[in-house]
Amino acid sequence: MRKDLFRVAKENLGANFDAIISKKINIISGDVCYDDLGIKDSSLREEMENELDIVPNFAATTCFDERYDIAFGTNTIGAKNVMCFAKICLKLKLFVHISTAYVCGESSGLIPENPYCLGETLNGVSGLDIEEEKKLIDTKLDELKAEGATETEIKHAMKDMGVKRAKRYGWPNTYVFTKAMGEMLVGHLKENLPLVITRPSMITSTYKEPFPGWYLFVVAEPFDALTLSYGKGRLTFFVVDLASIVDVANDGSIYPSASLKLLNLNWRYTRHGPTRNETQIGTEPVKFGLEIVHDS
């Protein structure tokens, strides 16, 4: 709550800010990598199961070349664990899974928004089995430890393994591969539960709400780092295709700071069918422009 994101709320609520926030928000420590989501308090877990009506899964590691065991544990098994928890919530009306537009890999042209089925691959290679992937990870870790590998060696080996497994089935990196498998699992396990899978593209700063320009990971996001460097004059030019579309989604539409807007959009989707992608800025695709700057 100390982040600048809450500046507007603090200004509007004044001295009542802390009291209102503590009444409306409960922060619970956990870990999606565990079957029980890392929630050890049985009474708390029971309360959540009885009261929650919407479960959005934002948990993910977004590093493209993350260790395979870590990315798989969070992006794939984590998605499964949250879905399994959601299914036992008595009042649940909607499960929202935040994925990524790049589960399509490096495909070009018109790409249909189709859900992934278990075992489906981008290059048509058969044999993708999520349970087998878990066994391969465990076996590799055991082998490395038996060989006396250092933590650094294990880290590099698991990163290499993730990239190799991803490329074997047509995905360019570990991140999108494990996110695609996460989609497969939540789709397979949902049964009759209303499910929306949201696939945002590159996340950039907030457009309007709560104020323009706020961004949580400005150092980590390539697009914002690029534009920030250009704006400050540190990057004088970069090569682009002027006809290409800059596919970005503003931060306020994706992250929890504006999750109600996101959930409202998703709820209307489940009731009335597809709507225009409201996470995009404006009504027309954003394209790179050609700017000529003359020295005075």
C-alpha positions as CSV (number, residue, x, y, z in Angstrom):
1,M,0.0,0.0,0.0
2,R,3.0,2.3,0.2
3,K,3.4,2.2,-3.6
4,D,2.7,5.3,-5.6
5,L,-0.2,3.4,-7.3
6,F,-2.4,4.1,-4.3
7,R,-1.7,7.9,-4.3
8,V,-5.1,8.9,-5.7
9,A,-7.0,6.6,-3.3
10,K,-5.0,8.1,-0.3
11,E,-5.8,11.6,-1.5
12,N,-9.5,10.8,-1.9
13,L,-9.9,8.9,1.4
14,G,-7.6,10.9,3.5
15,A,-7.3,9.6,7.1
16,N,-9.8,6.9,6.4
17,F,-7.6,5.1,3.9
18,D,-6.0,2.6,6.2
19,A,-9.3,1.7,7.9
20,I,-11.2,1.2,4.6
21,I,-8.4,-0.9,3.1
22,S,-8.1,-3.2,6.2
23,K,-11.9,-3.7,6.0
24,K,-12.0,-4.6,2.4
25,I,-8.7,-6.4,1.7
26,N,-7.2,-9.5,3.4
27,I,-3.7,-10.3,2.4
28,I,-3.0,-14.1,2.7
29,S,0.5,-15.6,2.4
30,G,0.7,-18.7,0.2
31,D,2.4,-20.5,-2.7
32,V,0.6,-21.8,-5.8
33,C,3.3,-24.5,-6.2
34,Y,1.7,-26.5,-3.4
35,D,-1.5,-28.5,-3.5
36,D,-2.9,-26.5,-0.6
37,L,-1.6,-23.2,-2.0
38,G,0.6,-23.0,1.0
39,I,-2.3,-22.1,3.3
40,K,-1.7,-24.0,6.5
41,D,-4.5,-22.4,8.6
42,S,-7.4,-24.8,8.1
43,S,-10.0,-22.4,9.4
44,L,-8.9,-19.7,7.0
45,R,-8.9,-22.1,4.1
46,E,-12.4,-23.2,5.1
47,E,-13.6,-19.6,5.2
48,M,-12.1,-19.0,1.7
49,E,-13.8,-22.1,0.4
50,N,-17.2,-21.0,1.8
51,E,-17.0,-17.3,0.8
52,L,-15.0,-16.8,-2.5
53,D,-17.1,-16.3,-5.6
54,I,-14.5,-15.2,-8.1
55,V,-10.9,-16.5,-8.4
56,P,-8.4,-14.7,-10.7
57,N,-5.1,-16.5,-11.1
58,F,-2.4,-13.9,-11.7
59,A,0.5,-16.0,-10.3
60,A,3.3,-16.5,-12.7
61,T,7.0,-16.2,-13.4
62,T,7.5,-14.2,-16.6
63,C,11.2,-14.7,-17.2
64,F,11.6,-16.1,-20.7
65,D,14.5,-18.3,-19.8
66,E,13.5,-19.2,-16.2
67,R,14.7,-22.5,-14.7
68,Y,12.4,-25.2,-16.1
69,D,11.6,-26.6,-12.6
70,I,10.6,-23.1,-11.3
71,A,8.6,-22.1,-14.4
72,F,6.8,-25.4,-14.6
73,G,6.0,-25.3,-10.9
74,T,4.5,-21.9,-11.0
75,N,3.0,-21.5,-14.5
76,T,1.9,-25.0,-15.1
77,I,1.3,-26.9,-11.8
78,G,0.5,-23.6,-10.1
79,A,-2.4,-23.0,-12.5
80,K,-3.6,-26.5,-11.9
81,N,-3.5,-26.1,-8.1
82,V,-5.5,-22.8,-8.2
83,M,-8.1,-24.4,-10.4
84,C,-8.4,-27.4,-8.1
85,F,-8.9,-25.0,-5.2
86,A,-11.5,-22.9,-7.1
87,K,-13.5,-26.0,-7.9
88,I,-14.2,-26.6,-4.2
89,C,-15.3,-23.1,-3.5
90,L,-19.0,-23.3,-2.8
91,K,-20.1,-19.9,-4.2
92,L,-17.7,-19.7,-7.1
93,K,-19.2,-18.0,-10.2
94,L,-16.0,-17.4,-12.3
95,F,-12.4,-18.5,-12.7
96,V,-10.1,-16.1,-14.5
97,H,-6.8,-17.3,-15.7
98,I,-4.2,-14.7,-16.9
99,S,-2.1,-16.2,-19.6
100,T,-0.2,-14.5,-22.4
101,A,-0.8,-13.7,-26.1
102,Y,2.5,-15.4,-26.9
103,V,1.3,-19.0,-26.2
104,C,0.9,-18.9,-30.0
105,G,4.6,-19.0,-30.3
106,E,6.1,-17.3,-33.3
107,S,3.2,-17.8,-35.6
108,S,2.3,-15.1,-38.1
109,G,-0.8,-14.0,-39.8
110,L,-4.3,-14.5,-38.4
111,I,-4.1,-16.5,-35.2
112,P,-7.4,-17.9,-33.9
113,E,-8.1,-17.6,-30.1
114,N,-8.6,-21.3,-29.6
115,P,-8.1,-23.1,-26.3
116,Y,-5.3,-25.7,-26.0
117,C,-6.1,-29.4,-25.5
118,L,-3.9,-31.7,-23.4
119,G,-0.9,-32.8,-25.5
120,E,-1.4,-30.2,-28.3
121,T,1.8,-28.8,-29.7
122,L,2.6,-25.9,-32.1
123,N,4.7,-27.9,-34.5
124,G,2.6,-31.1,-34.5
125,V,5.2,-33.2,-32.7
126,S,3.4,-35.8,-30.6
127,G,4.3,-37.0,-27.1
128,L,3.8,-33.9,-25.0
129,D,2.6,-35.3,-21.6
130,I,2.6,-32.9,-18.7
131,E,3.0,-35.6,-16.1
132,E,6.0,-36.9,-18.0
133,E,7.5,-33.4,-18.0
134,K,7.3,-33.4,-14.3
135,K,9.1,-36.8,-14.1
136,L,11.8,-35.5,-16.5
137,I,12.4,-32.5,-14.3
138,D,12.6,-34.6,-11.1
139,T,15.0,-37.1,-12.8
140,K,17.3,-34.4,-14.1
141,L,17.5,-32.7,-10.7
142,D,18.3,-36.0,-9.0
143,E,21.0,-36.7,-11.5
144,L,22.6,-33.3,-11.1
145,K,22.6,-33.6,-7.3
146,A,24.1,-37.1,-7.5
147,E,26.9,-35.7,-9.7
148,G,27.6,-33.1,-7.0
149,A,26.7,-30.2,-9.3
150,T,26.9,-26.7,-7.8
151,E,23.8,-24.5,-7.5
152,T,25.1,-22.5,-10.4
153,E,25.5,-25.6,-12.5
154,I,22.0,-26.8,-11.6
155,K,20.6,-23.4,-12.5
156,H,22.2,-23.4,-15.9
157,A,21.2,-27.0,-16.6
158,M,17.6,-26.4,-15.7
159,K,17.5,-23.2,-17.9
160,D,18.9,-25.2,-20.8
161,M,16.4,-28.0,-20.2
162,G,13.5,-25.6,-20.3
163,V,14.5,-24.1,-23.6
164,K,15.1,-27.5,-25.2
165,R,11.8,-28.9,-24.1
166,A,10.0,-25.8,-25.3
167,K,11.6,-25.9,-28.7
168,R,11.0,-29.6,-29.1
169,Y,7.3,-28.9,-29.3
170,G,7.4,-25.6,-31.2
171,W,7.5,-22.9,-28.5
172,P,10.4,-20.4,-28.5
173,N,11.1,-20.3,-24.8
174,T,10.3,-21.7,-21.4
175,Y,7.9,-19.0,-20.3
176,V,5.4,-19.4,-23.1
177,F,5.7,-23.2,-23.1
178,T,4.9,-23.5,-19.4
179,K,2.0,-21.0,-19.8
180,A,0.6,-23.0,-22.6
181,M,0.7,-26.1,-20.5
182,G,-1.0,-24.2,-17.7
183,E,-3.8,-23.3,-20.1
184,M,-4.2,-27.0,-21.0
185,L,-4.6,-28.0,-17.4
186,V,-7.2,-25.4,-16.4
187,G,-9.2,-26.1,-19.5
188,H,-9.1,-29.8,-18.9
189,L,-10.0,-29.6,-15.2
190,K,-12.7,-26.9,-15.3
191,E,-15.6,-29.2,-15.9
192,N,-18.8,-27.0,-15.6
193,L,-17.0,-24.1,-13.9
194,P,-17.2,-20.8,-15.9
195,L,-13.7,-20.2,-17.1
196,V,-12.1,-17.2,-18.9
197,I,-8.5,-17.3,-20.2
198,T,-7.2,-13.9,-20.8
199,R,-4.2,-13.5,-23.1
200,P,-2.7,-10.0,-22.7
201,S,0.2,-9.0,-24.9
202,M,3.1,-6.7,-23.7
203,I,2.1,-4.9,-20.6
204,T,2.9,-1.2,-20.5
205,S,2.1,1.6,-18.1
206,T,-1.3,2.7,-17.0
207,Y,-3.3,4.7,-19.5
208,K,-5.7,6.7,-17.3
209,E,-6.5,4.9,-14.0
210,P,-5.5,5.6,-11.3
211,F,-3.3,8.1,-13.2
212,P,-1.3,7.9,-16.4
213,G,2.2,6.5,-16.6
214,W,2.4,4.2,-13.5
215,Y,4.1,0.8,-14.0
216,L,5.1,-1.9,-11.6
217,F,8.0,-3.4,-13.5
218,V,9.4,-0.6,-15.7
219,V,12.9,-2.1,-15.5
220,A,11.8,-5.6,-16.4
221,E,9.4,-4.8,-19.3
222,P,11.3,-4.6,-22.6
223,F,8.7,-2.2,-24.3
224,D,8.7,0.3,-21.4
225,A,12.5,0.1,-21.1
226,L,12.7,0.9,-24.8
227,T,10.4,3.8,-24.8
228,L,11.8,5.2,-21.5
229,S,15.3,5.1,-22.9
230,Y,14.2,6.8,-26.2
231,G,12.3,9.5,-24.2
232,K,15.4,10.3,-22.1
233,G,17.6,10.5,-25.2
234,R,19.7,7.5,-24.2
235,L,18.5,5.5,-27.2
236,T,18.6,7.8,-30.3
237,F,17.0,5.3,-32.7
238,F,15.8,1.8,-33.1
239,V,14.9,-0.2,-36.2
240,V,11.2,-1.1,-36.7
241,D,8.8,-2.1,-39.4
242,L,6.6,0.9,-39.8
243,A,3.6,-1.2,-40.9
244,S,3.8,-3.5,-37.8
245,I,1.3,-3.2,-35.0
246,V,2.5,-2.3,-31.5
247,D,0.5,-4.9,-29.5
248,V,0.5,-3.6,-25.9
249,A,-2.0,-3.7,-23.1
250,N,-2.1,-1.0,-20.5
251,D,-1.1,-2.1,-17.0
252,G,-4.3,-0.9,-15.3
253,S,-6.4,-3.4,-17.3
254,I,-4.3,-6.4,-16.3
255,Y,-2.9,-6.1,-12.8
256,P,-5.0,-6.2,-9.6
257,S,-5.1,-2.4,-9.4
258,A,-8.0,-2.5,-11.9
259,S,-9.1,-6.2,-11.6
260,L,-12.7,-5.3,-11.2
261,K,-12.8,-3.8,-14.7
262,L,-11.1,-7.0,-16.0
263,L,-13.5,-9.3,-14.2
264,N,-16.5,-7.3,-15.4
265,L,-15.2,-7.7,-19.0
266,N,-14.7,-11.4,-18.5
267,W,-18.1,-11.9,-16.9
268,R,-19.8,-10.1,-19.8
269,Y,-17.8,-12.4,-22.1
270,T,-19.1,-15.6,-20.4
271,R,-22.7,-14.3,-20.6
272,H,-22.9,-12.6,-23.9
273,G,-20.0,-13.9,-26.0
274,P,-16.9,-12.1,-27.3
275,T,-16.5,-8.3,-26.9
276,R,-13.9,-5.9,-28.2
277,N,-10.6,-6.3,-26.5
278,E,-10.9,-3.4,-24.0
279,T,-7.4,-3.8,-22.7
280,Q,-6.0,-2.1,-25.8
281,I,-5.5,1.7,-25.9
282,G,-7.9,3.4,-28.2
283,T,-10.1,2.0,-30.9
284,E,-7.5,1.5,-33.7
285,P,-4.2,-0.6,-33.6
286,V,-1.2,1.4,-32.5
287,K,1.6,1.5,-35.1
288,F,5.1,2.8,-35.1
289,G,5.3,6.3,-36.6
290,L,8.2,8.0,-38.4
291,E,9.4,11.1,-36.5
292,I,12.0,13.4,-37.9
293,V,13.8,15.6,-35.4
294,H,15.8,18.6,-36.7
295,D,18.6,20.1,-34.6
296,S,18.1,23.8,-33.9
